Amino acid sequence: MLIDTKKMIPISEANRNFSKVAKMVDEDKSIIIMRNNKPKYVIIDFDEFNKENDTEEQLDIIADRILHENIKALKNKGV
């Protein structure tokens, strides 16, 4: 699974405009916040989180899985 670069936002922009972050999550169900040009945080829609949580996955496992699924695209981007 390749990550859509439209779903990534620098932490500085997320700090300045959290309403933009919330809108992105509403539209895409999750986004990645970059710190020092590297993926650092994942924000996921609560309903999506509950779907994952229902399968008894822990949040750190979910984040690791999302990162693992997108590592190829991130490496290709030079992150």
VMD Tcl script that draws the C-alpha trace (Angstrom):
set ca {
  {0.00 0.00 0.00}
  {1.45 3.34 -1.03}
  {0.79 6.42 1.05}
  {-0.82 9.44 -0.52}
  {1.43 12.46 0.01}
  {-1.75 14.50 0.38}
  {-2.25 12.66 3.68}
  {1.02 13.99 5.15}
  {1.42 17.32 6.91}
  {4.42 18.93 8.65}
  {4.08 19.32 12.40}
  {4.60 23.07 12.12}
  {1.56 23.37 9.86}
  {-0.46 21.05 12.10}
  {0.37 23.31 15.06}
  {-0.68 26.44 13.18}
  {-3.85 25.05 11.66}
  {-5.35 22.13 13.59}
  {-8.72 22.67 11.94}
  {-7.02 21.72 8.66}
  {-5.73 18.52 10.30}
  {-9.23 17.69 11.55}
  {-10.70 18.29 8.09}
  {-8.05 16.04 6.50}
  {-8.88 13.26 8.98}
  {-12.59 13.72 8.30}
  {-11.96 13.29 4.57}
  {-9.20 10.65 4.57}
  {-9.82 8.82 7.89}
  {-6.14 9.17 8.88}
  {-3.12 11.37 8.30}
  {0.57 11.28 9.08}
  {2.27 14.20 10.79}
  {5.89 14.66 9.80}
  {8.58 15.84 12.19}
  {12.04 16.69 10.84}
  {10.87 15.36 7.46}
  {10.14 11.93 8.92}
  {6.79 10.33 9.74}
  {6.27 10.76 13.46}
  {2.57 10.69 14.33}
  {-0.60 9.15 12.95}
  {-3.97 10.75 13.58}
  {-6.83 8.40 12.91}
  {-10.58 8.97 12.87}
  {-12.11 7.68 16.11}
  {-14.59 5.41 14.31}
  {-11.70 3.89 12.35}
  {-9.79 3.46 15.59}
  {-12.77 1.70 17.16}
  {-12.97 -0.68 14.20}
  {-9.33 -1.57 14.74}
  {-9.75 -1.63 18.51}
  {-12.64 -4.09 18.19}
  {-10.14 -6.61 16.87}
  {-8.18 -6.07 20.10}
  {-5.16 -4.47 18.40}
  {-3.22 -2.02 20.54}
  {-2.66 1.53 19.23}
  {1.10 1.03 18.91}
  {0.50 -2.10 16.83}
  {-1.88 -0.16 14.56}
  {0.66 2.65 14.12}
  {3.45 0.14 13.39}
  {1.25 -1.59 10.82}
  {0.36 1.67 9.07}
  {4.00 2.71 8.98}
  {5.09 -0.73 7.74}
  {2.47 -0.64 4.97}
  {3.75 2.74 3.80}
  {7.51 2.40 4.35}
  {8.23 1.72 0.68}
  {6.55 4.94 -0.42}
  {8.28 6.88 2.36}
  {11.69 5.53 1.37}
  {11.00 6.36 -2.29}
  {10.15 9.90 -1.20}
  {13.52 10.12 0.56}
  {12.05 10.57 4.03}
}
mol new
graphics top color blue
foreach p $ca { graphics top sphere $p radius 0.5 }
foreach p [lrange $ca 0 end-1] q [lrange $ca 1 end] { graphics top cylinder $p $q radius 0.2 }
display resetview
